Amino acid sequence: MANPQTTELMQRKSELIQNSDAILQKAADEHRFDLLGDEEKQFNTIHDELTRINKHLERIAQQESYGESEGRRTEPPNPANQEQRRERERTTARVTEADRIEAFRAWALAGSRYELSQGQKDLAKRCGFDLDARQIYMHFGPPMRPTRPSIDGLAVQPDDIRAWQTRMDEKRAALTAAQSTTTTGGYTTADAAMRALEVALLAFGGMRTVSTVLRTDTGGPLPIPTTNDTSNKGEIIGENLVNNELEMTFGQLVLDAFKYSSKYILASIEFMQDSSINVPEFIGSALANRIGRIQNDHFTTGSGTGQPKGVVNAAANSGVTGATATTVSYDNMIDLIHSIDPAYRAGSRFMFHDAALKMLKKIKVLQYSGDPSGVPLWQPSLVVGQPDTIAGYPYTINQSMAAPASAAKSILFGDFSKYIIRDVMQIELRRLDERFAEFGQVAFLAFARSDGDLLDAGTNPIKYLAQP
């Protein structure tokens, strides 16, 4: 039921807004941009009152929200229920990022013969870690969209970090609401590890920076329907005639979830004890670097048998062949661009090895007969945030592609958003306790499940140029 005081204030607010509108409308009708003395005074008085009403409405809403969170009762409180609520509040108290880092450190050290303090054990429990569990399960957040890679590394949009953090906060809240203590080793605690893992995956190779990334809760086959209706057209029919049927033919792309292992890394007890080291970030980054490298290789040149089908093998033959085994011409590049349907060309880009970029930077276009220098095909950007271009199109450096050589598919062009990367959201981080204990070390490894393939309904969104 609406609060009577709120209803009254909202009615008064509506009246005041109408009065102020009338003042402004009168000035507009008289073609005035300034208010007269009395009008100015009346207008300011109205808005002062509106400000006071808004503040009071905020107070009422705050009080009502507090009352709902405390749970207003119409019957005497049950002492047992009150004690349960207090225990739940103590257990689910919000922890800081620093708390989660220290709790992760305690979990990592629990795999060694290092004796944890009672404070470390209590913090780990409060953050949701089972110190006896040898694996923890973390979840990817929504895919982050990277900006251009820089010399210093991969820049990530602040909005993407905030979206990712919001998703993690929601998952923490959901887990907290479901159970007062966790025995799963909970994915709610390793934010630093997941951020490092996410950014490390993006930093390697380039496929994740331009592809469409889908994330699913489970790893079952993921069918994606396709259809090619480009050759079908409508018709003109006469009056009272029956329409003809023209069926659409559907296919599907099915993505699996291949299990990737990082192989284990070793960390000494002394290293993990060092309070200046962000242990989850270090471990997450180190493990993700390895997974990122192998996945980028597979997303680029994978065979599709027992591994993802890479974009090079999924791309169509453009019918364009380079000038020699290590060079291409201006005409070759123009032919490659126009081998892609205009429907895809607006969002298209090039992809190649850095050695291919070096080759392309040497191509110059003569502006007139006898031009002594020509204009380079490669054009650096002069605007912050805008990419360098080849023949007017942006490009992505991917070191997993073949360098220009005989029979190499050295240059790709097309709409890379049609390449789909599928991740299973749950990542397993495993701790190996006993294997290296006598050396004062603990081993860690990660498992991630992914697949990738080109969504091609037969219209060839990406094509390649091959060297002779």
DOBA-348640 format. One line per 4 residues: number of its first residue (from 0); for each residue x, y, z of C-alpha. Coordinates in steps of 0.001 Angstrom, whole numbers. Layout:
N
NUM> X:Y:Z ~ ... $
//
This chain:
468
0> 0:0:0 ~ 1296:3478:-875 ~ 2410:5709:1952 ~ -241:8499:2352 $
4> 2463:11061:3030 ~ 4273:10064:-161 ~ 1048:10412:-2170 ~ 393:13879:-762 $
8> 3932:15046:-1469 ~ 3814:13731:-5036 ~ 555:15612:-5664 ~ 2108:18810:-4323 $
12> 5179:18209:-6478 ~ 2985:17862:-9577 ~ 1241:21163:-8821 ~ 4554:22981:-8389 $
16> 5911:21620:-11673 ~ 2785:22800:-13492 ~ 3197:26289:-11967 ~ 6842:26541:-13005 $
20> 5952:25314:-16507 ~ 3354:28075:-16760 ~ 5967:30722:-15888 ~ 8352:29482:-18567 $
24> 5570:29158:-21129 ~ 4478:32768:-20538 ~ 8008:34005:-21189 ~ 8201:31893:-24340 $
28> 4851:33210:-25607 ~ 6160:36748:-25189 ~ 9422:35813:-26973 ~ 11474:36488:-23839 $
32> 14584:34550:-22808 ~ 14715:36163:-19349 ~ 12191:36074:-16526 ~ 10822:39274:-15031 $
36> 11613:40140:-11415 ~ 8477:38634:-9858 ~ 8616:35643:-12218 ~ 12235:34951:-11302 $
40> 11443:35117:-7601 ~ 8377:32863:-7954 ~ 10277:30370:-10103 ~ 13130:30101:-7582 $
44> 10678:29725:-4693 ~ 8933:26849:-6496 ~ 12196:25021:-7129 ~ 13381:25521:-3570 $
48> 10216:23791:-2400 ~ 10670:21025:-4984 ~ 14175:20431:-3623 ~ 12813:20122:-69 $
52> 10086:17708:-1232 ~ 12592:15532:-3091 ~ 14833:15313:-44 ~ 11912:14343:2164 $
56> 10780:11704:-336 ~ 14298:10271:-225 ~ 14127:10098:3574 ~ 10790:8273:3433 $
60> 12118:5791:857 ~ 15240:5204:2927 ~ 13169:4551:6046 ~ 10846:2173:4204 $
64> 13808:313:2723 ~ 15370:-35:6161 ~ 12108:-1278:7592 ~ 11792:-3907:4845 $
68> 15372:-5102:5323 ~ 14833:-5441:9070 ~ 11515:-7207:8529 ~ 8647:-5454:10304 $
72> 6705:-7875:12462 ~ 3099:-7936:13580 ~ 3823:-10612:16185 ~ 6338:-10871:19010 $
76> 9820:-11739:17655 ~ 11027:-15310:18027 ~ 14362:-15328:19940 ~ 15538:-18397:18003 $
80> 14887:-16669:14670 ~ 16689:-13537:15859 ~ 19742:-15569:16796 ~ 19690:-17295:13400 $
84> 19532:-13922:11681 ~ 22450:-12584:13719 ~ 24499:-15696:12926 ~ 23681:-15338:9210 $
88> 24732:-11684:9265 ~ 28020:-12576:10950 ~ 28711:-15347:8440 ~ 27733:-13423:5316 $
92> 29297:-10100:6246 ~ 30683:-8375:3166 ~ 34422:-8860:2761 ~ 36866:-6640:925 $
96> 39039:-7494:-2032 ~ 42044:-7511:317 ~ 40247:-10058:2519 ~ 39646:-12305:-484 $
100> 43291:-12073:-1530 ~ 44435:-13087:1952 ~ 41850:-15874:2097 ~ 43120:-17204:-1230 $
104> 46676:-17026:130 ~ 45570:-19129:3110 ~ 43954:-21691:805 ~ 47120:-21871:-1305 $
108> 49326:-22318:1774 ~ 46995:-24985:3156 ~ 48397:-27320:524 ~ 51824:-27233:2172 $
112> 53082:-28159:5612 ~ 52812:-24506:6624 ~ 50768:-24037:9798 ~ 48059:-21427:9299 $
116> 47133:-19059:12103 ~ 43639:-19107:13563 ~ 43041:-15680:12044 ~ 43846:-17005:8562 $
120> 41516:-19955:9073 ~ 38684:-17705:10266 ~ 39148:-15311:7321 ~ 39155:-18189:4840 $
124> 35910:-19528:6299 ~ 34290:-16091:6240 ~ 35293:-15635:2579 ~ 33904:-19016:1587 $
128> 37028:-21196:1299 ~ 37194:-24792:2427 ~ 40873:-25118:3278 ~ 40680:-28907:2938 $
132> 39317:-28733:-619 ~ 41973:-29360:-3245 ~ 40098:-27529:-5965 ~ 38050:-24388:-6218 $
136> 35605:-23466:-8945 ~ 35510:-19954:-10317 ~ 33234:-18411:-12909 ~ 33975:-16183:-15845 $
140> 31980:-12982:-15920 ~ 30458:-11484:-19074 ~ 33008:-11354:-21906 ~ 35049:-8180:-21820 $
144> 35505:-6190:-25010 ~ 39143:-5085:-25287 ~ 40400:-1876:-26822 ~ 43423:-1832:-29123 $
148> 46442:-3677:-27691 ~ 49177:-1243:-26722 ~ 52922:-1668:-26447 ~ 52561:-2041:-22687 $
152> 49887:-4722:-22937 ~ 46182:-5097:-23522 ~ 43944:-2241:-22445 ~ 40461:-3194:-21258 $
156> 37453:-887:-21232 ~ 36582:345:-17686 ~ 32918:-423:-18377 ~ 33834:-4052:-19020 $
160> 35675:-4332:-15703 ~ 32646:-2813:-13937 ~ 30275:-5209:-15717 ~ 32500:-8112:-14776 $
164> 32662:-6979:-11125 ~ 28876:-6541:-11013 ~ 28443:-10099:-12268 ~ 30810:-11377:-9573 $
168> 28971:-9395:-6877 ~ 25683:-10927:-8027 ~ 27154:-14419:-7827 ~ 28525:-13747:-4341 $
172> 25113:-12517:-3229 ~ 23383:-15550:-4732 ~ 25732:-17986:-3024 ~ 25489:-16123:280 $
176> 21692:-16193:171 ~ 21708:-19909:-553 ~ 24008:-21024:2238 ~ 25430:-19490:5377 $
180> 28739:-21302:5008 ~ 30305:-22808:1926 ~ 32099:-26092:1667 ~ 32718:-25944:-2045 $
184> 35838:-23810:-1949 ~ 33561:-21228:-3579 ~ 34209:-19257:-6729 ~ 33056:-16148:-4886 $
188> 36456:-15366:-3480 ~ 39025:-15294:-6245 ~ 38220:-12055:-8078 ~ 41883:-11125:-8557 $
192> 42615:-14526:-10069 ~ 39665:-14282:-12458 ~ 40542:-10751:-13589 ~ 44111:-11849:-14283 $
196> 42873:-14943:-16099 ~ 40436:-12950:-18244 ~ 42962:-10310:-19267 ~ 45676:-12914:-19916 $
200> 43363:-14818:-22251 ~ 42621:-11609:-24152 ~ 46283:-10630:-24353 ~ 47406:-13644:-26359 $
204> 47227:-13784:-30102 ~ 44220:-11743:-31059 ~ 41380:-14165:-31762 ~ 39493:-13339:-28566 $
208> 39816:-9618:-29239 ~ 37794:-9765:-32465 ~ 35614:-12883:-32173 ~ 32184:-13279:-30620 $
212> 32543:-14969:-27217 ~ 29640:-16987:-25807 ~ 29701:-18330:-22255 ~ 27494:-21156:-21088 $
216> 26910:-22662:-17653 ~ 27279:-26233:-18918 ~ 29490:-27954:-21450 ~ 26952:-29879:-23537 $
220> 26880:-29482:-27331 ~ 25763:-25969:-28290 ~ 23917:-25897:-31644 ~ 23754:-22560:-33482 $
224> 21300:-22483:-36424 ~ 22364:-21140:-39811 ~ 20486:-20391:-43013 ~ 21431:-18946:-46379 $
228> 18449:-17141:-47875 ~ 20463:-14735:-50027 ~ 19467:-16288:-53352 ~ 15733:-16259:-52612 $
232> 13620:-13335:-53801 ~ 10024:-12223:-53546 ~ 7619:-11870:-56457 ~ 4816:-9801:-57912 $
236> 1449:-11570:-58021 ~ -1786:-10683:-59679 ~ -5053:-9971:-57881 ~ -6754:-13026:-56310 $
240> -3773:-15278:-57097 ~ -2187:-17621:-54559 ~ 1276:-16875:-53149 ~ 3997:-19366:-53946 $
244> 5845:-21089:-51127 ~ 9626:-20762:-50909 ~ 11095:-22699:-47989 ~ 14244:-21726:-46143 $
248> 16904:-24393:-45621 ~ 18459:-24469:-42174 ~ 21753:-25922:-41017 ~ 23586:-25697:-37723 $
252> 27002:-25135:-36258 ~ 27591:-27256:-33160 ~ 30175:-26126:-30619 ~ 31558:-28592:-28079 $
256> 33720:-27930:-25022 ~ 37262:-29262:-25256 ~ 39040:-29510:-21916 ~ 42245:-27471:-21717 $
260> 44872:-27939:-19009 ~ 47420:-25302:-18092 ~ 49897:-27959:-16852 ~ 51040:-27269:-13323 $
264> 53141:-24411:-11997 ~ 55136:-24482:-8756 ~ 55063:-21847:-6024 ~ 57274:-21904:-2942 $
268> 55903:-21397:553 ~ 58145:-18336:972 ~ 56720:-16805:-2198 ~ 53117:-17291:-1062 $
272> 53865:-15945:2412 ~ 55170:-12657:1031 ~ 52414:-10130:1740 ~ 53587:-7894:-1128 $
276> 52648:-10614:-3638 ~ 49075:-10771:-4939 ~ 48975:-14570:-4993 ~ 45632:-15090:-6803 $
280> 46563:-12571:-9491 ~ 49958:-14197:-10050 ~ 48554:-17735:-10207 ~ 45580:-16713:-12360 $
284> 47793:-14873:-14835 ~ 50460:-17590:-15036 ~ 47947:-20370:-15660 ~ 45856:-18318:-18075 $
288> 48884:-17376:-20159 ~ 49410:-21048:-20954 ~ 45759:-21707:-21746 ~ 45588:-18481:-23752 $
292> 48516:-19515:-25966 ~ 47217:-22971:-26857 ~ 43656:-21761:-27351 ~ 44746:-18965:-29669 $
296> 46717:-21495:-31733 ~ 43621:-23680:-32022 ~ 41214:-20791:-32688 ~ 43584:-19746:-35499 $
300> 44784:-22973:-37143 ~ 42950:-25780:-35301 ~ 41951:-28769:-37409 ~ 38433:-29187:-36002 $
304> 39154:-32823:-35109 ~ 39577:-33246:-31362 ~ 40125:-29481:-31094 ~ 38427:-26255:-32221 $
308> 38312:-25488:-35928 ~ 40567:-22514:-36478 ~ 39576:-19517:-38521 ~ 42270:-20201:-41141 $
312> 40908:-23672:-41889 ~ 37304:-22460:-41716 ~ 37877:-19492:-44051 ~ 37063:-19781:-47755 $
316> 39549:-19482:-50595 ~ 39396:-15952:-51957 ~ 40908:-17055:-55246 ~ 43706:-14528:-54695 $
320> 47346:-15612:-54782 ~ 50257:-13466:-53670 ~ 52761:-12089:-56177 ~ 55567:-14312:-54828 $
324> 56151:-16611:-51855 ~ 57023:-13611:-49685 ~ 55252:-10643:-51312 ~ 51808:-9438:-52304 $
328> 50780:-6591:-54575 ~ 48336:-3726:-54189 ~ 46054:-5456:-56682 ~ 46166:-8655:-54583 $
332> 44892:-6750:-51544 ~ 42104:-5018:-53462 ~ 41012:-8343:-54934 ~ 40937:-9901:-51459 $
336> 38803:-7063:-50097 ~ 36273:-7338:-52905 ~ 36069:-11110:-52614 ~ 33981:-10510:-49470 $
340> 30294:-9731:-49891 ~ 29497:-6046:-49197 ~ 27122:-7170:-46431 ~ 30161:-8287:-44407 $
344> 32670:-5741:-45643 ~ 31524:-2847:-43433 ~ 32634:-4721:-40299 ~ 35633:-6416:-41832 $
348> 39317:-6313:-40947 ~ 42582:-8009:-41855 ~ 44413:-10554:-39727 ~ 48018:-11660:-40249 $
352> 51382:-12418:-38648 ~ 53695:-9518:-37784 ~ 55983:-10588:-40624 ~ 53084:-10014:-43008 $
356> 52597:-6510:-41634 ~ 56243:-5771:-42364 ~ 55659:-6980:-45932 ~ 52491:-4882:-46353 $
360> 54144:-1715:-45038 ~ 56472:-1802:-48044 ~ 53630:-1624:-50588 ~ 53194:1842:-52081 $
364> 50494:3076:-54433 ~ 51621:5348:-57285 ~ 49439:8452:-57547 ~ 50430:9258:-61122 $
368> 52730:7992:-63803 ~ 56311:8502:-62759 ~ 55431:9121:-59089 ~ 58865:8853:-57373 $
372> 57606:7738:-53959 ~ 53929:6737:-53904 ~ 51545:6503:-50952 ~ 51960:3562:-48514 $
376> 49126:1027:-48380 ~ 49594:1039:-44584 ~ 48352:4234:-42951 ~ 49100:5073:-39291 $
380> 46281:6585:-37288 ~ 46580:10254:-36395 ~ 43565:10162:-34052 ~ 43721:8786:-30536 $
384> 41608:5643:-30241 ~ 41437:5044:-33993 ~ 43336:2057:-35445 ~ 46054:2003:-38075 $
388> 44719:712:-41389 ~ 45637:-1300:-44468 ~ 43795:-16:-47541 ~ 41377:1736:-45187 $
392> 40580:-1329:-43029 ~ 41821:-2084:-39493 ~ 43940:-5143:-38827 ~ 44801:-7574:-36036 $
396> 48250:-9048:-35459 ~ 48002:-12767:-34713 ~ 51309:-14541:-34181 ~ 49598:-17921:-34468 $
400> 49145:-17311:-38191 ~ 51757:-18404:-40703 ~ 54352:-15883:-41804 ~ 54486:-15281:-45576 $
404> 56065:-18344:-47187 ~ 55409:-20728:-50019 ~ 51835:-22142:-49893 ~ 51102:-20276:-46636 $
408> 47659:-18816:-45967 ~ 49219:-15594:-44796 ~ 46395:-13001:-44835 ~ 42765:-13210:-43741 $
412> 40084:-10607:-44426 ~ 36455:-10488:-43368 ~ 34009:-10117:-40498 ~ 35669:-11857:-37538 $
416> 32611:-11412:-35330 ~ 31308:-14442:-37227 ~ 33943:-16597:-35546 ~ 32317:-17922:-32371 $
420> 34307:-18836:-29273 ~ 32376:-20850:-26718 ~ 33582:-20936:-23085 ~ 32148:-22979:-20260 $
424> 31860:-20459:-17445 ~ 33207:-22660:-14668 ~ 37006:-22789:-14327 ~ 38615:-25372:-12060 $
428> 41737:-24412:-10138 ~ 43396:-27434:-8546 ~ 45969:-27543:-5759 ~ 48414:-30470:-5636 $
432> 49300:-30865:-1965 ~ 51742:-33699:-1405 ~ 53681:-34052:-4631 ~ 56230:-31301:-3935 $
436> 55747:-30830:-189 ~ 59239:-32070:679 ~ 60642:-29243:-1473 ~ 58550:-26613:309 $
440> 56456:-26053:-2814 ~ 52826:-26320:-3869 ~ 51701:-27043:-7442 ~ 48660:-25459:-9086 $
444> 46957:-26118:-12407 ~ 43785:-24925:-14102 ~ 41234:-26561:-16377 ~ 39095:-24605:-18838 $
448> 36651:-25838:-21479 ~ 36259:-24059:-24815 ~ 35540:-24514:-28514 ~ 35469:-22317:-31593 $
452> 34331:-22327:-35213 ~ 33261:-19967:-37986 ~ 29550:-19276:-38311 ~ 29262:-19548:-42066 $
456> 25893:-20103:-43689 ~ 27596:-20484:-47069 ~ 28190:-16795:-47696 ~ 31874:-16848:-46661 $
460> 32277:-13994:-44147 ~ 36089:-14537:-44021 ~ 38464:-15425:-46861 ~ 42190:-15960:-47125 $
464> 45014:-14989:-49459 ~ 47608:-17682:-50081 ~ 51198:-17347:-51205 ~ 52206:-19268:-54378 $
//
